[in-house]
Amino acid sequence: MSGSQGDAGATLRQASRRKGSFMRTARAVAWSFFGVRKSSEYERDVNEINPLHVVIAGVAGVLLFIGALLVLVRWVIGSGVAT
């Protein structure tokens, strides 16, 4: 393994040990869906939240978004507004 890959692996392992709360991560991911973040909050999140939590919250957020869209489309089609 080269030096840069070893450094990246150590950095990732260190980041995954962060004890940031999942709710804070979920809030950060929710704000990222809107594209609205203060730079100070972004810097704080980068240093505190767990990257694994970001991935889990991101996937959950996408699934919820898709589910909400499906419910909305079914409601519009079922109500007859789309005809």
Salt bridges, closest charged atoms under 4 A:
GLU41 OE1 - ARG24 NH2 3.68
ASP45 OD1 - ARG24 NH2 2.71
ASP45 OD2 - ARG37 NH2 1.98
GLU48 OE1 - ARG24 NE 3.68
GLU48 OE1 - ARG44 NE 3.58
